[in-house]
């Protein structure tokens, strides 16, 4: 920056280093005191901006996030353990939260009532088996004496008695087997005890609820989504579940759409798309749902410019730049999909797109 200062009084200019010696100048008339500052400089803000234009071509990409929503782990169903006989509950040492395996003994039935019923069932089964054996022996005798000593009706009557005694024996043995089997309460599935309705020492009757088990392999995610285009969500779409606890993410798949009884949302049921997950009921987290594969082009996020409520990109063609309005449709990992306004393969500016966008608009109205 250079500065030139000139002091002029009455048309006389003093030379540097001289005092009292005057030299006429070309100024005419009386000139008031003036201080003229001339700045000869070029500020960077007004210098011609040099921008290196970098572009990429809009291209189809997979794995975009279609929707993000919260979901919680819930059981698909629960197994209720019920009493099958009258008795007293014994040897129940479980508490809610305990894990059980299939076939593991949960407790047993005892007490006077149960033991009496068990002894009666054993006696009935034994009597029915003895009656069946006697009926079979009698039929053998009748067949040997037929037709000399017994008639056809006697033989047929013996066959009917065998059929009746066989039925009675089957029923008696089934009752005895049920009492013996259900005397020892066993878990039918691998899972977690979520509720205890009865405890050791309580008297129970057939059908009484004893405990509830949540199967470990029958858990799914339930979430709700409220979105303008939620109608595009379909069973079979994939995504990832990210637990709020910070554990590893799990690939998931949309298994069912659940209409909401109130509101405008949509319930979504998701299951694990890989091995049985290490989930527990009540666990929550975020689900990132991927959109189906499509040919929609995607551009880097840096190519997008927000102007007056609309999204734009700067398209490059043979060195010429032109703003183009577009409609974004989801993003992931720094890329945004475009559903309208841009074709696949179109070069767009990705560096200083905002600056070049506004320069292009200014050039349009200035006529440059």
C-alpha positions as CSV (number, residue, x, y, z in Angstrom):
1,X,0.0,0.0,0.0
2,X,1.5,3.5,-1.0
3,X,0.4,6.8,0.5
4,X,1.2,10.2,-1.1
5,X,0.7,13.4,1.1
6,X,0.7,16.9,-0.5
7,X,0.5,20.1,1.5
8,X,-0.4,23.2,-0.5
9,X,-0.8,26.7,0.7
10,X,-1.3,29.8,-1.4
11,X,0.1,28.1,-4.5
12,X,3.5,27.8,-2.9
13,X,5.2,24.4,-2.4
14,X,8.2,23.9,-0.2
15,X,10.8,21.5,-1.4
16,X,12.0,19.0,1.1
17,X,14.9,20.3,3.2
18,X,14.3,23.9,2.3
19,X,13.1,26.7,4.6
20,X,12.0,30.2,3.5
21,X,12.8,29.6,-0.1
22,X,9.7,29.6,-2.2
23,X,9.0,28.2,-5.5
24,X,6.1,29.1,-7.6
25,X,3.9,26.2,-8.5
26,X,1.2,25.7,-11.1
27,X,-1.5,26.2,-8.5
28,X,-3.7,29.2,-9.1
29,X,-5.8,30.9,-6.5
30,X,-5.9,30.1,-2.8
31,X,-6.0,26.4,-2.0
32,X,-7.2,25.4,1.5
33,X,-5.3,23.0,3.6
34,X,-6.0,19.5,2.3
35,X,-4.7,16.1,3.1
36,X,-5.1,13.7,0.3
37,X,-4.7,10.1,1.0
38,X,-4.4,7.9,-2.0
39,X,-4.5,4.2,-1.3
40,X,-3.2,2.0,-4.0
41,X,-4.0,-1.5,-2.9
42,X,-6.1,-4.5,-3.8
43,X,-7.8,-6.1,-0.8
44,X,-8.2,-9.9,-0.9
45,X,-12.0,-9.6,-0.4
46,X,-12.3,-7.8,-3.7
47,X,-9.7,-9.8,-5.6
48,X,-10.9,-12.0,-8.3
49,X,-11.9,-15.3,-6.6
50,X,-10.1,-18.3,-8.0
51,X,-12.0,-21.5,-7.3
52,X,-10.8,-24.9,-8.3
53,X,-13.9,-26.7,-9.6
54,X,-14.1,-30.3,-8.6
55,X,-16.9,-32.5,-9.8
56,X,-18.2,-36.1,-9.5
57,X,-20.8,-37.9,-11.5
58,X,-24.1,-38.8,-9.9
59,X,-24.2,-42.5,-9.6
60,X,-26.5,-45.2,-8.2
61,X,-25.5,-46.5,-4.7
62,X,-26.9,-49.1,-2.4
63,X,-27.3,-49.2,1.4
64,X,-29.0,-45.8,1.9
65,X,-30.9,-45.2,5.1
66,X,-34.6,-44.9,4.4
67,X,-35.8,-44.3,8.0
68,X,-34.4,-44.1,11.5
69,X,-36.7,-44.9,14.4
70,X,-36.7,-46.2,18.0
71,X,-37.6,-49.9,18.7
72,X,-37.7,-52.1,21.8
73,X,-37.3,-55.8,22.2
74,X,-40.5,-57.7,23.0
75,X,-41.4,-61.4,23.1
76,X,-43.3,-62.9,20.2
77,X,-45.2,-65.1,22.7
78,X,-44.8,-66.4,26.3
79,X,-45.1,-69.9,27.6
80,X,-47.4,-70.4,30.6
81,X,-46.6,-73.4,32.9
82,X,-49.9,-74.7,34.5
83,X,-50.7,-77.3,37.0
84,X,-52.2,-80.6,35.6
85,X,-53.2,-82.0,39.0
86,X,-54.2,-81.1,42.5
87,X,-51.4,-81.0,44.9
88,X,-48.8,-78.9,46.7
89,X,-46.1,-77.1,44.8
90,X,-42.6,-78.1,46.0
91,X,-39.0,-77.5,45.2
92,X,-39.5,-74.2,43.3
93,X,-36.2,-72.2,43.7
94,X,-36.5,-69.9,40.7
95,X,-36.9,-66.1,40.7
96,X,-37.9,-63.8,37.8
97,X,-34.9,-63.3,35.5
98,X,-33.5,-66.8,35.9
99,X,-32.5,-68.6,32.7
100,X,-33.8,-72.1,32.1
101,X,-33.1,-74.7,29.4
102,X,-35.5,-77.1,27.7
103,X,-36.2,-80.1,30.0
104,X,-34.9,-78.5,33.1
105,X,-36.9,-79.3,36.2
106,X,-38.7,-76.2,37.6
107,X,-40.3,-77.8,40.6
108,X,-42.7,-80.7,41.4
109,X,-46.1,-81.5,42.7
110,X,-46.4,-83.2,46.1
111,X,-48.6,-83.2,49.1
112,X,-51.3,-85.6,50.3
113,X,-53.8,-84.8,47.5
114,X,-51.3,-85.5,44.8
115,X,-49.9,-88.6,46.3
116,X,-53.4,-90.0,46.9
117,X,-54.4,-89.2,43.2
118,X,-51.2,-90.9,42.0
119,X,-51.8,-94.0,44.1
120,X,-55.4,-94.2,42.9
121,X,-54.3,-93.8,39.3
122,X,-51.7,-96.6,39.7
123,X,-54.3,-98.9,41.2
124,X,-56.8,-98.1,38.4
125,X,-54.3,-98.8,35.7
126,X,-53.3,-102.1,37.4
127,X,-56.9,-103.2,37.7
128,X,-57.6,-102.3,34.0
129,X,-54.6,-104.2,32.8
130,X,-55.6,-107.3,34.9
131,X,-59.2,-107.1,33.5
132,X,-57.9,-107.0,30.0
133,X,-55.7,-110.0,30.6
134,X,-58.6,-112.0,32.0
135,X,-60.8,-111.1,29.0
136,X,-58.2,-112.3,26.6
137,X,-57.8,-115.6,28.4
138,X,-61.5,-116.1,28.5
139,X,-61.7,-115.5,24.7
140,X,-59.1,-118.1,24.1
141,X,-61.1,-120.6,26.1
142,X,-64.3,-119.8,24.3
143,X,-62.7,-120.1,20.9
144,X,-61.3,-123.6,21.9
145,X,-64.8,-124.7,23.0
146,X,-66.5,-123.4,19.9
147,X,-68.8,-124.7,18.3
148,X,-69.3,-127.7,20.5
149,X,-69.8,-126.1,23.9
150,X,-70.3,-122.4,23.1
151,X,-72.1,-120.6,20.3
152,X,-71.0,-117.8,18.0
153,X,-72.7,-115.2,20.3
154,X,-70.4,-116.1,23.2
155,X,-67.3,-115.6,21.1
156,X,-68.5,-112.2,19.8
157,X,-69.3,-111.1,23.3
158,X,-65.8,-112.0,24.5
159,X,-64.4,-109.8,21.7
160,X,-66.5,-106.9,22.8
161,X,-65.3,-107.3,26.4
162,X,-61.7,-107.3,25.2
163,X,-62.3,-104.0,23.3
164,X,-63.9,-102.4,26.3
165,X,-61.1,-103.5,28.7
166,X,-58.4,-102.4,26.3
167,X,-60.0,-98.9,26.1
168,X,-60.2,-98.8,29.9
169,X,-56.6,-99.8,30.3
170,X,-55.4,-97.2,27.8
171,X,-57.3,-94.4,29.6
172,X,-56.0,-95.6,33.0
173,X,-52.4,-95.7,31.8
174,X,-52.7,-92.3,30.2
175,X,-54.0,-90.8,33.4
176,X,-51.2,-92.4,35.4
177,X,-48.6,-91.2,32.8
178,X,-49.9,-87.7,33.0
179,X,-49.7,-87.6,36.8
180,X,-46.2,-89.0,36.8
181,X,-45.0,-86.7,34.1
182,X,-46.5,-83.5,35.5
183,X,-45.4,-84.4,39.0
184,X,-42.1,-83.1,37.9
185,X,-42.5,-79.6,36.3
186,X,-40.1,-79.1,33.4
187,X,-39.4,-76.3,31.0
188,X,-40.6,-76.9,27.4
189,X,-38.3,-74.2,26.0
190,X,-35.0,-72.4,26.5
191,X,-35.9,-69.0,28.0
192,X,-36.1,-66.7,30.9
193,X,-38.6,-66.8,33.8
194,X,-40.5,-63.5,33.7
195,X,-43.2,-64.2,36.2
196,X,-43.9,-66.5,39.2
197,X,-47.5,-66.9,40.1
198,X,-47.1,-69.7,42.7
199,X,-44.4,-70.6,45.1
200,X,-43.4,-73.7,47.1
201,X,-45.9,-74.7,49.7
202,X,-49.0,-73.4,47.8
203,X,-51.9,-75.7,47.0
204,X,-52.7,-75.8,43.3
205,X,-55.5,-77.4,41.2
206,X,-55.6,-78.4,37.5
207,X,-55.2,-75.4,35.2
208,X,-53.7,-73.0,37.8
209,X,-51.0,-70.8,36.4
210,X,-47.6,-71.5,38.0
211,X,-45.1,-69.4,36.1
212,X,-44.4,-67.7,32.8
213,X,-41.3,-68.3,30.6
214,X,-40.2,-66.0,27.8
215,X,-38.5,-68.1,25.0
216,X,-35.1,-66.8,24.2
217,X,-35.4,-67.6,20.5
218,X,-38.8,-65.9,20.1
219,X,-37.9,-62.2,20.5
220,X,-38.5,-59.4,18.0
221,X,-38.3,-55.6,17.8
222,X,-41.4,-53.4,17.8
223,X,-41.1,-49.8,16.6
224,X,-43.3,-47.1,15.3
225,X,-42.6,-44.7,12.4
226,X,-44.3,-41.5,11.5
227,X,-43.2,-40.4,8.0
228,X,-44.7,-38.9,4.9
229,X,-43.7,-41.8,2.7
230,X,-44.0,-44.6,5.3
231,X,-46.3,-46.4,2.8
232,X,-43.2,-47.5,0.9
233,X,-42.0,-49.8,3.8
234,X,-42.6,-53.4,3.0
235,X,-41.9,-56.7,4.8
236,X,-38.5,-58.1,3.8
237,X,-36.7,-54.7,4.0
238,X,-33.4,-54.9,5.8
239,X,-31.6,-52.7,8.3
240,X,-29.6,-52.6,11.5
241,X,-30.5,-52.4,15.2
242,X,-28.1,-50.4,17.3
243,X,-28.7,-51.1,21.1
244,X,-28.8,-48.0,23.3
245,X,-26.5,-49.9,25.7
246,X,-23.7,-49.6,23.1
247,X,-23.5,-53.3,22.3
248,X,-22.8,-54.6,18.8
249,X,-25.4,-53.9,16.1
250,X,-27.6,-56.7,14.7
251,X,-28.8,-57.1,11.1
252,X,-32.6,-57.1,11.1
253,X,-35.5,-57.7,8.7
254,X,-39.0,-56.3,8.6
255,X,-41.3,-59.2,9.4
256,X,-44.6,-57.5,9.8
257,X,-46.4,-54.2,9.5
258,X,-48.7,-53.4,12.4
259,X,-51.4,-50.8,11.9
260,X,-51.7,-48.4,14.8
261,X,-55.1,-48.2,16.6
262,X,-54.6,-44.5,17.1
263,X,-52.6,-41.8,15.3
264,X,-51.0,-41.7,11.9
265,X,-48.0,-43.9,12.6
266,X,-47.1,-47.4,11.5
267,X,-46.0,-50.2,13.7
268,X,-43.1,-52.3,12.5
269,X,-42.1,-55.8,13.7
270,X,-38.5,-56.8,13.0
271,X,-36.6,-60.0,13.5
272,X,-33.0,-60.8,13.5
273,X,-31.6,-61.5,10.0
274,X,-28.7,-63.5,11.3
275,X,-28.0,-65.9,14.2
276,X,-30.3,-65.7,17.3
277,X,-29.4,-62.4,18.9
278,X,-28.3,-61.8,22.5
279,X,-31.4,-59.6,23.2
280,X,-33.4,-59.3,26.4
281,X,-37.0,-58.1,26.8
282,X,-37.3,-54.4,27.3
283,X,-34.0,-53.5,25.6
284,X,-34.2,-50.5,23.3
285,X,-32.2,-48.8,20.5
286,X,-32.3,-47.2,17.1
287,X,-33.2,-49.1,13.9
288,X,-31.7,-47.8,10.6
289,X,-33.9,-49.2,7.8
290,X,-32.3,-49.4,4.4
291,X,-34.3,-48.5,1.3
292,X,-34.8,-51.0,-1.5
293,X,-32.3,-51.0,-4.3
294,X,-33.1,-48.5,-7.0
295,X,-31.5,-46.6,-9.8
296,X,-31.8,-43.2,-8.2
297,X,-28.6,-41.3,-8.5
298,X,-26.6,-40.3,-5.3
299,X,-24.3,-37.3,-4.8
300,X,-21.9,-36.3,-2.0
301,X,-23.5,-34.2,0.7
302,X,-21.1,-31.4,-0.1
303,X,-22.8,-31.0,-3.5
304,X,-26.1,-29.9,-2.0
305,X,-27.0,-26.3,-1.5
306,X,-30.1,-25.2,0.5
307,X,-31.6,-22.0,-0.9
308,X,-35.0,-20.5,0.0
309,X,-36.3,-23.8,1.3
310,X,-35.2,-25.9,-1.7
311,X,-32.2,-28.1,-2.4
312,X,-30.0,-27.4,-5.4
313,X,-26.9,-28.8,-7.0
314,X,-24.5,-27.1,-9.5
315,X,-24.4,-29.0,-12.7
316,X,-21.3,-28.8,-14.9
317,X,-21.4,-29.2,-18.7
318,X,-18.5,-28.3,-21.0
319,X,-17.1,-25.9,-18.5
320,X,-20.4,-24.2,-17.9
321,X,-22.1,-24.2,-14.5
322,X,-25.9,-24.2,-14.0
323,X,-27.9,-24.5,-10.7
324,X,-30.4,-27.3,-10.7
325,X,-33.2,-27.8,-8.2
326,X,-33.4,-31.4,-6.8
327,X,-35.4,-33.5,-4.4
328,X,-33.3,-35.5,-1.8
329,X,-34.5,-38.9,-0.8
330,X,-32.5,-40.2,2.1
331,X,-28.8,-40.3,2.9
332,X,-26.0,-42.4,4.4
333,X,-22.3,-42.3,4.9
334,X,-21.9,-38.8,3.3
335,X,-24.1,-39.6,0.2
336,X,-27.6,-38.3,-0.6
337,X,-30.0,-40.0,-3.0
338,X,-31.9,-37.8,-5.5
339,X,-35.4,-38.8,-6.4
340,X,-36.1,-35.9,-8.9
341,X,-34.1,-33.2,-10.8
342,X,-30.9,-35.1,-11.6
343,X,-30.0,-38.0,-13.9
344,X,-27.4,-40.7,-13.4
345,X,-24.0,-39.7,-14.8
346,X,-24.5,-35.9,-14.5
347,X,-21.4,-34.1,-13.3
348,X,-22.0,-32.0,-10.2
349,X,-19.7,-29.6,-8.3
350,X,-18.6,-31.0,-4.9
351,X,-16.1,-28.3,-3.8
352,X,-17.3,-24.8,-2.9
353,X,-20.7,-25.7,-4.4
354,X,-22.4,-23.0,-2.3
355,X,-20.1,-20.2,-3.5
356,X,-20.4,-21.3,-7.2
357,X,-24.1,-21.6,-6.8
358,X,-24.5,-18.0,-5.8
359,X,-22.0,-16.8,-8.4
360,X,-24.0,-18.5,-11.1
361,X,-27.2,-16.8,-9.9
362,X,-25.5,-13.4,-9.8
363,X,-24.1,-14.0,-13.3
364,X,-27.6,-14.9,-14.6
365,X,-29.0,-11.5,-13.5
366,X,-26.0,-9.4,-14.4
367,X,-25.9,-10.7,-17.9
368,X,-22.2,-11.8,-17.7
